[in-house]
Amino acid sequence: MFPSKFDWLFGDAAPRTGTFTGYLDSQQVWADVHFFERAVSDITVCAQQPPSSEWMFTVSVKGQPQTLGNSRGTGAATAPLYFAMSERYFVIASSPRVVGALKSSLGLFDPTC
């Protein structure tokens, strides 16, 4: 486990975050997990891949995009990311199999866009 680069995302509502890594079929995978200490309502996640560019994603809380500085979104990646959440957790994962396993074991669901 190592610190999340998105530890700022939910402020004091999720003061504990971490990125967990492992291997699945000899491929390294990871899940960035935010542990909510209090309810965060109305979370949405929208992701898109502009032509010949990185995957961009924006996490919003109550309609307010969560960004740092003058960023156009919350983050970017060279490959698609997978998101899931519940009242207790918010997860960003590198693999649909990882997020699927966490959904079933932690009772997570897909956030809306």
N, C-alpha and C positions, 0 to 999 in steps of 0.2 A: 504494500500500500504506500502511496505517496500523496502529497497534498494536491488538491484540486486546483486547476488554474481558474476555475469558475467559483471559488469560495465566496466571492463578493455577490453572487447572483441573487440571493434571497436575504441578504443582510443578517440581522440578528434572529430572524425566524428560523434560519438553518445554520447555526454557528459551527456545526460539525459536518465536515465534508471529507471525502477521500476518493482517490482513484485506485481501484483494485485491478490488478493485472493477473493474467493466467494464460494458459494455452488450450486451444480447442482444435483438435485434428492437426497438431503441429503448427498452428498459426497463433501468434500472440493476439490476445483480445483484452479489452479493458472495459470497465464500467465506472463512471464518475457518479458517486452517490451523495446526495444531499439529505441529511437527516433533519426533518422539521421538528422544532420544539413547540411550535404553535401553528395553528392552521394558516395556510396561505390560500386565499380563495381566488378564483378566476385566473388560473394559469393557462396560457396558450403557448404553443410552439409552432412556428411556421418555418419550413425549410424549403430551399430552392437551389437549383443549380443553373445559373446563367450559362449560356453557351460558352464553351472553352474557358471556364473559370472554376473557382473553388465552390464547394457547397457552402451556402450561407444559411445561418439559422438565427431566428430571433425568438427569444423567450419574453413573453409579456406577462405582467401581473396587473390585473384590473385595467387592461388596455394600455398600460405604459410599457413600452419596450425597455428591456433591461440591457443597457449598453454602458461601455466605458468611454469617456471622452466623446469624441465626435464620430464614433464608429457607426456604420450603417446598420449593424446588427449585433447580436450578442456574440457570435463567433463564426468561424469558418473552418472548413476541413477539406482535405484532398479526396476524401471518400464520404459516402453517405453516413450519417449518424442516426441512431435509433433512440427514441425517447419513450419514457413511461413514468407514471407517477401514481401517488395515492395521497391520502391525507398526511401520511408520515414520511414519505420518500419522494424524491425526484431523481430520475436516473437518465444519464446520457451514456449510451453504449456504442461500441465499435462494431457489434455484430447483432444481427436479428436473433440469432440463437441465444446469445447472452441475455438480451432484453426479454426474450420469450421465457427463459428459465426463471428470471427474476420476477416476471409477471405472475407466473404460477405460484412461486414460493412466497412472494411478498404481497400478493393481492393487488398488483399494479394494473393500470389501464393506460390506453393511449391518450395523450392530451389532445385537445382539439386545436385547430388552427384558426 
